[in-house]
């Protein structure tokens, strides 16, 4: 079993998946190995550009401030996330994506299945606390 927070990220361009990633902070012992950062790096390599113009990102949990900043800097057009993170969310709590950077903005949308996804994430953390 992978002992990571279950976050996955997918980047899509023109209807095609160009990168996928998941958290590997515990396994790699690298603080920045969040799914969003890793997916952005893979997409950068695939497109041979740091700019991810006209790309969309889909992610399990609302990105943290670090990841939200990377999403804006990469110029991702749209962000879709499944669960709001009221404690450390870079959008709902810190409002990072609502700031214009380099004359671009990233549109954000919470998916329609938030409640079902929230239950799954809460169950993960409840089980994790039992093990620790």
N, CA, C and O atoms as a MOPAC input file, in Angstrom:
PM7 MOZYME 1SCF
protein

 N      0.83200 1    -1.18600 1     0.00000 1
 C      0.00000 1     0.00000 1     0.00000 1
 C      0.88100 1     1.25500 1     0.00000 1
 O      1.89000 1     1.31400 1     0.70200 1
 N      0.49700 1     2.22800 1    -0.77500 1
 C      1.20100 1     3.50500 1    -0.80700 1
 C      0.67900 1     4.35300 1     0.34100 1
 O     -0.52700 1     4.57300 1     0.44800 1
 N      1.56800 1     4.83000 1     1.19500 1
 C      1.16500 1     5.62500 1     2.36100 1
 C      1.26000 1     7.10900 1     2.04100 1
 O      2.00300 1     7.85000 1     2.68400 1
 N      0.50300 1     7.53000 1     1.04400 1
 C      0.48000 1     8.93100 1     0.61300 1
 C     -0.93800 1     9.46700 1     0.71500 1
 O     -1.90300 1     8.70700 1     0.64100 1
 N     -1.06100 1    10.76300 1     0.88300 1
 C     -2.37200 1    11.38600 1     0.79000 1
 C     -2.86200 1    11.13900 1    -0.63500 1
 O     -2.13000 1    11.41300 1    -1.58600 1
 N     -4.08400 1    10.62900 1    -0.80700 1
 C     -4.54300 1    10.19000 1    -2.13500 1
 C     -4.93400 1    11.34600 1    -3.05900 1
 O     -6.11400 1    11.59900 1    -3.30500 1
 N     -3.93300 1    12.02300 1    -3.55100 1
 C     -4.16700 1    13.12800 1    -4.47300 1
 C     -3.59900 1    12.73800 1    -5.82800 1
 O     -2.46000 1    12.28600 1    -5.93600 1
 N     -4.40700 1    12.92000 1    -6.84800 1
 C     -3.97200 1    12.68400 1    -8.21400 1
 C     -4.25300 1    13.91500 1    -9.04600 1
 O     -5.18600 1    14.66600 1    -8.76000 1
 N     -3.45200 1    14.12500 1   -10.06900 1
 C     -3.62900 1    15.26300 1   -10.97300 1
 C     -3.47300 1    14.79200 1   -12.41100 1
 O     -2.64500 1    13.93600 1   -12.72000 1
 N     -4.28500 1    15.37000 1   -13.27500 1
 C     -4.25000 1    15.06600 1   -14.70200 1
 C     -4.24900 1    16.39600 1   -15.44900 1
 O     -5.01600 1    17.29800 1   -15.11400 1
 N     -3.39500 1    16.51900 1   -16.45700 1
 C     -3.39000 1    17.71700 1   -17.30400 1
 C     -3.80600 1    17.29500 1   -18.70600 1
 O     -3.31200 1    16.31300 1   -19.26100 1
 N     -4.73500 1    18.07400 1   -19.25900 1
 C     -5.32700 1    17.78000 1   -20.55900 1
 C     -5.11800 1    18.97200 1   -21.49100 1
 O     -5.26300 1    20.12500 1   -21.08500 1
 N     -4.77500 1    18.67800 1   -22.73800 1
 C     -4.67500 1    19.71600 1   -23.77200 1
 C     -5.37400 1    19.20300 1   -25.02000 1
 O     -5.10600 1    18.09700 1   -25.48900 1
 N     -6.26800 1    20.02000 1   -25.54800 1
 C     -7.02400 1    19.65100 1   -26.75400 1
 C     -7.70900 1    18.30000 1   -26.60400 1
 O     -7.74000 1    17.50500 1   -27.54300 1
 N     -8.25500 1    18.04400 1   -25.42200 1
 C     -8.98900 1    16.81300 1   -25.18600 1
 C     -8.14300 1    15.57400 1   -24.97000 1
 O     -8.68500 1    14.47600 1   -24.83900 1
 N     -6.81400 1    15.72500 1   -24.92800 1
 C     -5.92100 1    14.58500 1   -24.72600 1
 C     -5.13800 1    14.74000 1   -23.43200 1
 O     -4.66400 1    15.82900 1   -23.10900 1
 N     -5.00800 1    13.64900 1   -22.69900 1
 C     -4.20500 1    13.65800 1   -21.46700 1
 C     -2.74000 1    13.76200 1   -21.84700 1
 O     -2.22200 1    12.95600 1   -22.62100 1
 N     -2.07400 1    14.78300 1   -21.28300 1
 C     -0.64400 1    14.93000 1   -21.57000 1
 C      0.22500 1    14.59900 1   -20.36400 1
 O      1.42500 1    14.37100 1   -20.51400 1
 N     -0.36400 1    14.56900 1   -19.16700 1
 C      0.40400 1    14.12700 1   -18.00800 1
 C     -0.51400 1    13.73100 1   -16.86800 1
 O     -1.63000 1    14.23100 1   -16.73200 1
 N     -0.00900 1    12.81600 1   -16.05400 1
 C     -0.69700 1    12.38800 1   -14.83200 1
 C      0.34900 1    12.27000 1   -13.73400 1
 O      1.52800 1    12.03200 1   -13.99900 1
 N     -0.10000 1    12.44000 1   -12.50500 1
 C      0.81900 1    12.29300 1   -11.37300 1
 C      0.01700 1    12.10500 1   -10.09200 1
 O     -1.18300 1    12.37500 1   -10.03700 1
 N      0.71000 1    11.63700 1    -9.07300 1
 C      0.11000 1    11.50500 1    -7.74900 1
 C      1.14100 1    11.91400 1    -6.71100 1
 O      2.33700 1    11.97800 1    -6.99700 1
 N      0.66700 1    12.19100 1    -5.50400 1
 C      1.57300 1    12.58600 1    -4.42500 1
 C      2.59900 1    11.48800 1    -4.16000 1
 O      2.27400 1    10.30100 1    -4.16500 1
 N      3.83900 1    11.90500 1    -3.93000 1
 C      4.88100 1    10.94300 1    -3.54300 1
 C      5.83100 1    11.56600 1    -2.52500 1
 O      7.01500 1    11.23100 1    -2.47600 1
 N      5.30300 1    12.46400 1    -1.72400 1
 C      6.10500 1    13.15000 1    -0.70900 1
 C      6.69500 1    12.19200 1     0.30800 1
 O      7.87200 1    12.29700 1     0.65100 1
 N      5.89300 1    11.26500 1     0.79000 1
 C      6.37000 1    10.30600 1     1.80000 1
 C      7.40700 1     9.35700 1     1.20500 1
 O      8.46400 1     9.12800 1     1.79300 1
 N      7.09500 1     8.81600 1     0.04800 1
 C      8.00700 1     7.85700 1    -0.59400 1
 C      9.33300 1     8.51200 1    -0.94200 1
 O     10.39400 1     7.94700 1    -0.67600 1
 N      9.28200 1     9.70400 1    -1.53800 1
 C     10.48600 1    10.38500 1    -2.01400 1
 C     11.16300 1    11.24700 1    -0.95400 1
 O     12.33500 1    11.60200 1    -1.08300 1
 N     10.41300 1    11.58200 1     0.09900 1
 C     10.89500 1    12.48500 1     1.14100 1
 C     11.34100 1    13.82500 1     0.54500 1
 O     12.38100 1    14.37900 1     0.90300 1
 N     10.51100 1    14.31900 1    -0.37700 1
 C     10.73100 1    15.62500 1    -1.00000 1
 C      9.45000 1    16.42700 1    -0.82900 1
 O      8.38900 1    16.01500 1    -1.29900 1
 N      9.54400 1    17.56100 1    -0.16400 1
 C      8.37100 1    18.35300 1     0.20800 1
 C      7.51900 1    18.80400 1    -0.97300 1
 O      6.30400 1    18.94900 1    -0.84400 1
 N      8.14600 1    19.02300 1    -2.10900 1
 C      7.40200 1    19.54500 1    -3.26300 1
 C      6.80400 1    18.46300 1    -4.15500 1
 O      6.25500 1    18.78700 1    -5.20800 1
 N      6.88700 1    17.21400 1    -3.78000 1
 C      6.36000 1    16.15000 1    -4.63400 1
 C      4.85100 1    15.96600 1    -4.44200 1
 O      4.36600 1    14.89200 1    -4.08300 1
 N      4.13700 1    17.06300 1    -4.69700 1
 C      2.67800 1    17.03500 1    -4.74700 1
 C      2.27400 1    16.64400 1    -6.16000 1
 O      3.02800 1    16.85700 1    -7.11000 1
 N      1.08600 1    16.07300 1    -6.29400 1
 C      0.60400 1    15.61200 1    -7.59700 1
 C      0.59800 1    16.73300 1    -8.63900 1
 O      0.99300 1    16.52300 1    -9.78600 1
 N      0.14900 1    17.91800 1    -8.23500 1
 C      0.03900 1    19.02400 1    -9.18200 1
 C      1.40500 1    19.44700 1    -9.71700 1
 O      1.56100 1    19.66900 1   -10.91800 1
 N      2.38400 1    19.55800 1    -8.83800 1
 C      3.73100 1    19.97800 1    -9.24000 1
 C      4.32800 1    18.94000 1   -10.19700 1
 O      4.88500 1    19.28700 1   -11.23800 1
 N      4.20100 1    17.67600 1    -9.82800 1
 C      4.75300 1    16.62300 1   -10.67900 1
 C      4.05600 1    16.56800 1   -12.03700 1
 O      4.71000 1    16.35700 1   -13.05800 1
 N      2.73200 1    16.75400 1   -12.05800 1
 C      1.99900 1    16.74700 1   -13.33300 1
 C      2.42000 1    17.93200 1   -14.20300 1
 O      2.55700 1    17.79300 1   -15.41800 1
 N      2.62300 1    19.09000 1   -13.58500 1
 C      3.07500 1    20.27000 1   -14.33300 1
 C      4.45300 1    20.00900 1   -14.93400 1
 O      4.68600 1    20.31000 1   -16.10400 1
 N      5.36700 1    19.45200 1   -14.14000 1
 C      6.71900 1    19.17700 1   -14.65300 1
 C      6.68600 1    18.19700 1   -15.82200 1
 O      7.39800 1    18.39200 1   -16.80800 1
 N      5.88200 1    17.16100 1   -15.73000 1
 C      5.76200 1    16.19900 1   -16.83200 1
 C      5.19600 1    16.86800 1   -18.08900 1
 O      5.67100 1    16.62600 1   -19.19800 1
 N      4.17600 1    17.71300 1   -17.90100 1
 C      3.57500 1    18.41100 1   -19.04600 1
 C      4.56700 1    19.38500 1   -19.66900 1
 O      4.62400 1    19.51700 1   -20.89200 1
 N      5.35300 1    20.07100 1   -18.83000 1
 C      6.39800 1    20.97000 1   -19.35100 1
 C      7.35400 1    20.21900 1   -20.25700 1
 O      7.68600 1    20.68300 1   -21.34800 1
 N      7.79600 1    19.05500 1   -19.80100 1
 C      8.72700 1    18.24800 1   -20.59900 1
 C      8.07500 1    17.77100 1   -21.89600 1
 O      8.69200 1    17.81200 1   -22.96100 1
 N      6.84300 1    17.32500 1   -21.79900 1
 C      6.16400 1    16.81400 1   -22.99000 1
 C      5.97500 1    17.91100 1   -24.03600 1
 O      6.18700 1    17.68500 1   -25.22700 1
 N      5.57600 1    19.10300 1   -23.58100 1
 C      5.33500 1    20.21100 1   -24.51100 1
 C      6.59600 1    21.01400 1   -24.80700 1
 O      6.59200 1    21.89900 1   -25.66200 1
 N      7.68000 1    20.69600 1   -24.08800 1
 C      8.94100 1    21.42900 1   -24.22700 1
 C      8.73400 1    22.94000 1   -24.01100 1
 O      9.25600 1    23.77900 1   -24.74500 1
 N      7.96100 1    23.23300 1   -22.98500 1
 C      7.65200 1    24.62400 1   -22.65800 1
 C      7.22700 1    24.71400 1   -21.20200 1
 O      6.56500 1    23.81500 1   -20.68200 1
 N      7.61000 1    25.80500 1   -20.54600 1
 C      7.14400 1    26.02100 1   -19.18200 1
 C      5.71200 1    26.54100 1   -19.17700 1
 O      5.02600 1    26.48800 1   -18.15700 1
 N      5.27000 1    27.04300 1   -20.32300 1
 C      3.90300 1    27.55800 1   -20.44600 1
 C      2.95900 1    26.43100 1   -20.83300 1
 O      3.18100 1    25.72400 1   -21.81500 1
 N      1.92300 1    26.28000 1   -20.05700 1
 C      0.91100 1    25.26100 1   -20.35500 1
 C     -0.37400 1    25.93600 1   -20.82100 1
 O     -1.46700 1    25.65800 1   -20.32500 1
 N     -0.20500 1    26.83800 1   -21.79600 1
 C     -1.34900 1    27.56200 1   -22.35500 1
 C     -2.39200 1    26.58500 1   -22.87700 1
 O     -2.06700 1    25.55400 1   -23.46400 1
 N     -3.64400 1    26.93300 1   -22.65000 1
 C     -4.78600 1    26.13800 1   -23.12200 1
 C     -4.81700 1    24.71800 1   -22.56800 1
 O     -5.39000 1    23.81700 1   -23.18000 1
 N     -4.20100 1    24.52700 1   -21.41300 1
 C     -4.27000 1    23.23100 1   -20.73700 1
 C     -5.23600 1    23.33500 1   -19.55800 1
 O     -5.39800 1    24.39800 1   -18.95800 1
 N     -5.86300 1    22.22500 1   -19.24700 1
 C     -6.74500 1    22.12700 1   -18.08600 1
 C     -6.15100 1    21.11700 1   -17.11300 1
 O     -5.53000 1    20.13700 1   -17.52400 1
 N     -6.34500 1    21.36500 1   -15.81800 1
 C     -5.89600 1    20.42700 1   -14.79400 1
 C     -7.10500 1    19.94100 1   -14.01100 1
 O     -8.00200 1    20.70900 1   -13.66500 1
 N     -7.09900 1    18.63900 1   -13.74300 1
 C     -8.10800 1    18.00200 1   -12.90400 1
 C     -7.36800 1    17.41700 1   -11.71700 1
 O     -6.37700 1    16.70700 1   -11.88600 1
 N     -7.84900 1    17.71500 1   -10.50400 1
 C     -7.14100 1    17.26000 1    -9.30800 1
 C     -8.14200 1    16.83000 1    -8.23700 1
 O     -9.25600 1    17.34700 1    -8.16000 1
 N     -7.72200 1    15.88300 1    -7.42500 1
 C     -8.57700 1    15.29100 1    -6.40700 1
 C     -8.99700 1    16.28900 1    -5.33000 1
 O    -10.17200 1    16.36900 1    -4.97400 1
 N     -8.04100 1    17.04100 1    -4.82000 1
 C     -8.28600 1    17.95900 1    -3.71200 1
 C     -7.84500 1    19.35700 1    -4.12100 1
 O     -6.88500 1    19.51900 1    -4.87400 1
 N     -8.54300 1    20.35200 1    -3.62700 1
 C     -8.16600 1    21.74100 1    -3.90200 1
 C     -6.67200 1    21.93200 1    -3.64300 1
 O     -6.17700 1    21.55600 1    -2.58000 1
 N     -5.96100 1    22.50300 1    -4.58900 1
 C     -4.50300 1    22.67000 1    -4.43800 1
 C     -4.11800 1    23.56000 1    -3.25500 1
 O     -4.82100 1    24.51300 1    -2.91800 1
 N     -2.99400 1    23.22600 1    -2.64200 1
 C     -2.42900 1    24.03800 1    -1.56500 1
 C     -1.87900 1    25.33800 1    -2.17000 1
 O     -1.83600 1    25.46700 1    -3.39400 1
 N     -1.46200 1    26.29100 1    -1.35000 1
 C     -0.91400 1    27.54300 1    -1.89700 1
 C      0.28000 1    27.34300 1    -2.82800 1
 O      0.38500 1    28.03400 1    -3.84100 1
 N      1.18300 1    26.41300 1    -2.50500 1
 C      2.33900 1    26.16900 1    -3.37100 1
 C      1.87500 1    25.70400 1    -4.75100 1
 O      2.33100 1    26.21700 1    -5.77300 1
 N      0.97900 1    24.74300 1    -4.76900 1
 C      0.51200 1    24.18800 1    -6.04000 1
 C     -0.34200 1    25.19900 1    -6.80700 1
 O     -0.25500 1    25.28600 1    -8.03200 1
 N     -1.15800 1    25.95500 1    -6.09200 1
 C     -1.97200 1    26.98200 1    -6.75100 1
 C     -1.06900 1    28.00800 1    -7.43600 1
 O     -1.35200 1    28.44100 1    -8.55300 1
 N      0.01500 1    28.39500 1    -6.76600 1
 C      0.97000 1    29.32500 1    -7.37500 1
 C      1.62000 1    28.73300 1    -8.61300 1
 O      1.80100 1    29.42800 1    -9.61300 1
 N      1.97300 1    27.45000 1    -8.55300 1
 C      2.57400 1    26.79100 1    -9.72000 1
 C      1.58300 1    26.71200 1   -10.87800 1
 O      1.97000 1    26.86200 1   -12.03700 1
 N      0.31600 1    26.48100 1   -10.57200 1
 C     -0.72500 1    26.41000 1   -11.60800 1
 C     -0.84500 1    27.74800 1   -12.31500 1
 O     -0.91600 1    27.79700 1   -13.54300 1
 N     -0.86800 1    28.83100 1   -11.55300 1
 C     -0.93600 1    30.17100 1   -12.14500 1
 C      0.31500 1    30.44300 1   -12.97200 1
 O      0.22200 1    30.92300 1   -14.10100 1
 N      1.48900 1    30.13600 1   -12.41100 1
 C      2.74300 1    30.39400 1   -13.12700 1
 C      2.85600 1    29.59000 1   -14.41100 1
 O      3.45200 1    30.05700 1   -15.38200 1
 N      2.29300 1    28.39000 1   -14.43100 1
 C      2.33100 1    27.54900 1   -15.62900 1
 C      1.28900 1    28.00400 1   -16.66000 1
 O      1.26800 1    27.52700 1   -17.79500 1
 N      0.44200 1    28.92100 1   -16.24400 1
 C     -0.60400 1    29.47800 1   -17.12000 1
 C     -1.64700 1    28.45500 1   -17.54000 1
 O     -2.15200 1    28.48900 1   -18.66200 1
 N     -1.95900 1    27.55600 1   -16.63800 1
 C     -3.02900 1    26.59200 1   -16.88700 1
 C     -4.34200 1    27.36200 1   -16.98300 1
 O     -4.63100 1    28.23600 1   -16.16600 1
 N     -5.11800 1    27.02000 1   -17.98500 1
 C     -6.34300 1    27.77000 1   -18.28300 1
 C     -7.47200 1    27.48700 1   -17.28700 1
 O     -8.08200 1    28.41300 1   -16.75200 1
 N     -7.74200 1    26.21400 1   -17.04600 1
 C     -8.85200 1    25.82600 1   -16.16900 1
 C     -8.39300 1    24.79200 1   -15.15800 1
 O     -7.61100 1    23.89500 1   -15.47200 1
 N     -8.89200 1    24.93200 1   -13.93900 1
 C     -8.61700 1    23.98200 1   -12.87200 1
 C     -9.94400 1    23.43200 1   -12.37900 1
 O    -10.85700 1    24.18900 1   -12.05000 1
 N    -10.04400 1    22.10700 1   -12.33000 1
 C    -11.22000 1    21.43400 1   -11.79600 1
 C    -10.75600 1    20.59400 1   -10.61300 1
 O     -9.82400 1    19.80100 1   -10.75000 1
 N    -11.38900 1    20.75300 1    -9.45900 1
 C    -10.98800 1    19.96800 1    -8.29400 1
 C    -12.21900 1    19.36400 1    -7.63100 1
 O    -13.31400 1    19.92300 1    -7.68900 1
 N    -12.01400 1    18.20200 1    -6.99500 1
 C    -13.12800 1    17.40500 1    -6.49600 1
 C    -13.56200 1    17.76200 1    -5.08100 1
 O    -14.73700 1    17.60900 1    -4.74600 1
 N    -12.64500 1    18.23300 1    -4.24700 1
 C    -12.97500 1    18.53000 1    -2.85600 1
 C    -12.30900 1    19.82900 1    -2.43900 1
 O    -11.12900 1    20.04800 1    -2.71500 1
 N    -13.06500 1    20.68600 1    -1.77500 1
 C    -12.52900 1    21.93400 1    -1.23000 1
 C    -11.71200 1    21.62100 1     0.01400 1
 O    -12.10800 1    20.78800 1     0.83000 1
 N    -10.57300 1    22.29000 1     0.16000 1
 C     -9.72600 1    22.13000 1     1.34400 1
 C     -9.81500 1    23.42000 1     2.15300 1
 O     -9.08200 1    24.37700 1     1.90700 1
 N    -10.72300 1    23.42400 1     3.11400 1
 C    -10.98700 1    24.65200 1     3.87100 1
 C     -9.84600 1    25.02000 1     4.81500 1
 O     -9.75800 1    26.16800 1     5.25100 1
 N     -8.97200 1    24.06700 1     5.13600 1
 C     -7.85400 1    24.35900 1     6.03600 1
 C     -6.68200 1    25.01200 1     5.32300 1
 O     -6.13600 1    26.00300 1     5.80900 1
 N     -6.29000 1    24.47200 1     4.18300 1
 C     -5.08900 1    24.99800 1     3.52900 1
 C     -5.26000 1    25.16700 1     2.02700 1
 O     -4.27800 1    25.14900 1     1.28500 1
 N     -6.47700 1    25.32700 1     1.58000 1
 C     -6.73500 1    25.48300 1     0.14600 1
 C     -6.21700 1    26.78900 1    -0.40900 1
 O     -6.47800 1    27.86000 1     0.13800 1
 N     -5.48400 1    26.69300 1    -1.49300 1
 C     -4.91400 1    27.87000 1    -2.13600 1
 C     -5.94800 1    28.72400 1    -2.83200 1
 O     -5.65600 1    29.85500 1    -3.22100 1
 N     -7.15900 1    28.20300 1    -2.99800 1
 C     -8.21400 1    28.96300 1    -3.67300 1
 C     -9.22000 1    29.48200 1    -2.65200 1
 O     -9.41600 1    30.69200 1    -2.53300 1
 N     -9.85700 1    28.57700 1    -1.91500 1
 C    -10.91200 1    28.98700 1    -0.99300 1
 C    -10.39100 1    29.73900 1     0.22400 1
 O    -11.06900 1    30.63000 1     0.73500 1
 N     -9.20400 1    29.39300 1     0.69300 1
 C     -8.68200 1    30.05100 1     1.89300 1
 C     -7.71000 1    31.17700 1     1.57700 1
 O     -7.77500 1    32.23700 1     2.20000 1
 N     -6.81200 1    30.96900 1     0.62400 1
 C     -5.76600 1    31.95000 1     0.35700 1
 C     -5.97900 1    32.74700 1    -0.92600 1
 O     -5.23500 1    33.68700 1    -1.20200 1
 N     -6.98900 1    32.37800 1    -1.71000 1
 C     -7.40200 1    33.17600 1    -2.86800 1
 C     -6.30000 1    33.38500 1    -3.90900 1
 O     -6.30000 1    34.40200 1    -4.60200 1
 N     -5.38300 1    32.46400 1    -4.02700 1
 C     -4.22300 1    32.63700 1    -4.90300 1
 C     -4.60300 1    32.70300 1    -6.37400 1
 O     -4.04300 1    33.51000 1    -7.11600 1
 N     -5.53300 1    31.87800 1    -6.80800 1
 C     -5.85900 1    31.84700 1    -8.23300 1
 C     -6.71700 1    33.02700 1    -8.68300 1
 O     -6.91200 1    33.23300 1    -9.88000 1
 N     -7.22300 1    33.79500 1    -7.73700 1
 C     -8.02800 1    34.95300 1    -8.11700 1
 C     -7.18100 1    36.18900 1    -8.39100 1
 O     -7.71800 1    37.26500 1    -8.65200 1
 N     -5.89200 1    36.04300 1    -8.33600 1
 C     -4.98500 1    37.14900 1    -8.64800 1
 C     -4.43700 1    36.96300 1   -10.06100 1
 O     -4.08700 1    35.85100 1   -10.45800 1
 N     -4.36800 1    38.03700 1   -10.79900 1
 C     -3.83100 1    37.95800 1   -12.15200 1
 C     -2.31100 1    38.01800 1   -12.08500 1
 O     -1.74300 1    38.88200 1   -11.41600 1
 N     -1.66300 1    37.10300 1   -12.77800 1
 C     -0.21100 1    37.06300 1   -12.85000 1
 C      0.15100 1    36.98200 1   -14.32100 1
 O     -0.37600 1    36.13800 1   -15.04600 1
 N      1.03400 1    37.84000 1   -14.76200 1
 C      1.45700 1    37.83700 1   -16.16300 1
 C      0.27200 1    37.96800 1   -17.11900 1
 O      0.27100 1    37.38200 1   -18.20200 1
 N     -0.72300 1    38.73000 1   -16.71700 1
 C     -1.89700 1    39.00900 1   -17.55000 1
 C     -2.71800 1    37.76200 1   -17.85900 1
 O     -3.46000 1    37.73700 1   -18.84100 1
 N     -2.59200 1    36.73800 1   -17.03800 1
 C     -3.39600 1    35.53800 1   -17.23200 1
 C     -4.11200 1    35.19200 1   -15.93700 1
 O     -3.65400 1    35.54200 1   -14.84900 1
 N     -5.21600 1    34.51700 1   -16.06100 1
 C     -5.92400 1    34.00800 1   -14.89000 1
 C     -6.28300 1    32.55000 1   -15.14500 1
 O     -6.39600 1    32.11100 1   -16.29000 1
 N     -6.45700 1    31.82600 1   -14.07900 1
 C     -6.87700 1    30.43400 1   -14.16200 1
 C     -8.29600 1    30.35400 1   -13.62600 1
 O     -8.56500 1    30.76600 1   -12.49800 1
 N     -9.20200 1    29.82500 1   -14.43400 1
 C    -10.58100 1    29.64200 1   -13.99000 1
 C    -10.64800 1    28.38600 1   -13.13000 1
 O    -10.02000 1    27.37700 1   -13.45200 1
 N    -11.40500 1    28.44200 1   -12.04000 1
 C    -11.50100 1    27.31700 1   -11.11500 1
 C    -12.93800 1    26.84100 1   -11.00800 1
 O    -13.88100 1    27.63000 1   -11.06200 1
 N    -13.08000 1    25.53500 1   -10.85600 1
 C    -14.42100 1    24.99000 1   -10.68700 1
 C    -14.36800 1    23.76600 1    -9.78900 1
 O    -13.57700 1    22.84800 1   -10.00600 1
 N    -15.21900 1    23.77300 1    -8.78300 1
 C    -15.38300 1    22.62600 1    -7.90400 1
 C    -16.31800 1    21.65200 1    -8.61900 1
 O    -17.34700 1    22.07100 1    -9.14900 1
 N    -15.98100 1    20.36800 1    -8.64400 1
 C    -16.81300 1    19.40300 1    -9.36500 1
 C    -18.14200 1    19.17300 1    -8.65800 1
 O    -18.30200 1    19.51900 1    -7.48800 1
 N    -19.06900 1    18.60000 1    -9.36100 1
 C    -20.41100 1    18.40400 1    -8.81800 1
 C    -20.50500 1    17.26800 1    -7.79900 1
 O    -21.53000 1    17.13200 1    -7.13100 1
 N    -19.46800 1    16.45800 1    -7.66600 1
 C    -19.50800 1    15.33000 1    -6.74600 1
 C    -18.68400 1    15.57600 1    -5.49100 1
 O    -18.07800 1    14.65300 1    -4.94800 1
 N    -18.66500 1    16.81100 1    -5.03600 1
 C    -17.81500 1    17.14300 1    -3.89700 1
 C    -18.14500 1    16.30900 1    -2.66600 1
 O    -17.23300 1    15.80200 1    -2.01400 1
 N    -19.41300 1    16.15400 1    -2.33300 1
 C    -19.77300 1    15.44400 1    -1.10600 1
 C    -19.28900 1    13.99900 1    -1.12100 1
 O    -18.75300 1    13.52200 1    -0.12100 1
 N    -19.46700 1    13.30100 1    -2.22500 1
 C    -19.00900 1    11.91600 1    -2.32400 1
 C    -17.48500 1    11.83200 1    -2.20600 1
 O    -16.95300 1    10.95500 1    -1.52400 1
 N    -16.79900 1    12.74500 1    -2.87200 1
 C    -15.33300 1    12.77200 1    -2.81800 1
 C    -14.82800 1    13.13900 1    -1.43100 1
 O    -13.83000 1    12.59400 1    -0.95800 1
 N    -15.51700 1    14.05700 1    -0.79000 1
 C    -15.13300 1    14.49100 1     0.55800 1
 C    -15.20400 1    13.31200 1     1.53900 1
 O    -14.34000 1    13.16200 1     2.40300 1
 N    -16.22700 1    12.49100 1     1.39800 1
 C    -16.38000 1    11.31900 1     2.26500 1
 C    -15.20100 1    10.36800 1     2.08100 1
 O    -14.68200 1     9.83500 1     3.06200 1
 N    -14.77500 1    10.15000 1     0.85100 1
 C    -13.63200 1     9.27300 1     0.58500 1
 C    -12.34100 1     9.80600 1     1.20800 1
 O    -11.58100 1     9.05000 1     1.81400 1
 N    -12.09700 1    11.10000 1     1.05800 1
 C    -10.88200 1    11.71200 1     1.63600 1
 C    -10.93400 1    11.63400 1     3.16200 1
 O     -9.93500 1    11.29800 1     3.79800 1
 N    -12.09200 1    11.94400 1     3.75500 1
 C    -12.21900 1    11.89000 1     5.21100 1
 C    -11.99900 1    10.47300 1     5.73000 1
 O    -11.38500 1    10.28300 1     6.77900 1
 N    -12.49700 1     9.48600 1     5.00100 1
 C    -12.31300 1     8.08500 1     5.38300 1
 C    -10.82300 1     7.72100 1     5.36400 1
 O    -10.34400 1     7.01700 1     6.25300 1
 N    -10.10000 1     8.19800 1     4.35500 1
 C     -8.66200 1     7.94500 1     4.27700 1
 C     -7.95900 1     8.47000 1     5.52600 1
 O     -7.18600 1     7.74900 1     6.15800 1
 N     -8.23100 1     9.73900 1     5.88300 1
 C     -7.54700 1    10.33200 1     7.03500 1
 C     -7.96800 1     9.67700 1     8.34800 1
 O     -7.15100 1     9.54400 1     9.26000 1
 N     -9.22100 1     9.26900 1     8.45400 1
 C     -9.68200 1     8.58000 1     9.66100 1
 C     -8.93300 1     7.26100 1     9.82100 1
 O     -8.48000 1     6.93600 1    10.91800 1
 N     -8.80100 1     6.50200 1     8.73900 1
 C     -8.06600 1     5.23400 1     8.79600 1
 C     -6.58300 1     5.46400 1     9.06400 1
 O     -5.95900 1     4.68300 1     9.78200 1
 N     -6.02000 1     6.51100 1     8.50600 1
 C     -4.59300 1     6.82800 1     8.69700 1
 C     -4.33300 1     7.14400 1    10.17600 1
 O     -3.33100 1     6.70000 1    10.73500 1
 N     -5.22200 1     7.89900 1    10.80100 1
 C     -5.05000 1     8.23800 1    12.21300 1
 C     -5.11300 1     6.99600 1    13.09700 1
 O     -4.42100 1     6.92400 1    14.11300 1
 N     -5.92900 1     6.02700 1    12.72200 1
 C     -6.02500 1     4.78200 1    13.48800 1
 C     -4.70900 1     4.01400 1    13.46600 1
 O     -4.32400 1     3.40300 1    14.46300 1
 N     -4.01500 1     4.04800 1    12.31600 1
 C     -2.74500 1     3.33000 1    12.15300 1
 C     -1.60300 1     4.02000 1    12.89000 1
 O     -0.70200 1     3.35400 1    13.39900 1
 N     -1.63600 1     5.35800 1    12.95000 1
 C     -0.54000 1     6.11700 1    13.56400 1
 C     -0.65400 1     6.08800 1    15.03700 1
 O      0.17800 1     6.67100 1    15.73200 1

